[in-house]
Amino acid sequence: MLLGADGWAAVGAVALALGTIPSAYFAVRDEKNRKYYTVLAAITGIATVAYALTSLGIGSIPVGDATFYTPRYVDWLLTTPLLILYLTMLCKPGKQLYALLIGLDVALIGLGIVAIFTEGVLSLTLFGLGGVAYVALAYLLVTELPDRASFASERVAIVFAKLRNVTVVLWTLYPVVWLLAPVGFGLLQPSVEMMVIVYLDIITKVGFAILAILGRDALDDITDQSLQLDTEEQESSTATEFVS
């Protein structure tokens, strides 16, 4: 028998806490690349706290037949920019593109939040606008980000491509769950919705961290200069072709 929504949130808290251990371990052991592992540990660590709060019913607000999970959306507002940050740390696309990516990311989450607290056509319209923001975000991640990238090596480009592809594919599933969930058309029970979101968050965050750690050898190719997001006009590295 399925767990309730609170039970699945507890499962998520445990899984994400366990998923934080490898990143924290390397953050302590690898001083040279600590900044990378700190970002990864922050992603899963924030999600752990969010799910722990949700499992205790903290921040859960009834909205009609649905529930607005405040910790979930705070989590997404904090961790999705960190996921994007990690990708940009690998490819140095420039501050303007990074700011645009974050702006679209925050906009689509914000529109999704407002859509939950509205009804009917207005709710679907806001959700649709959020969908447009996501399409723009995905386009930038798939095309503009690698086009403006300056990879330190072919290996860095390959690791970037894997992480970017996993992120875009999995993020595309979240709007589908929103539509099927009680906040949308109500085709999923609250417990099933929570189960699916927990599963997606584990793969999106812990899976991302594991793939990044498996590709940690690429980090040694990146110098401190290549972490800067200052340059707007850059020549793409020859390794860019590997992310196409």
Summary of the structure (lengths in Angstrom):
residues: 244
radius of gyration: 18.4
end to end distance: 43.6
largest distance: 56.1
contacts: 822
relative contact order: 0.16
helix: 76%
strand: 3%
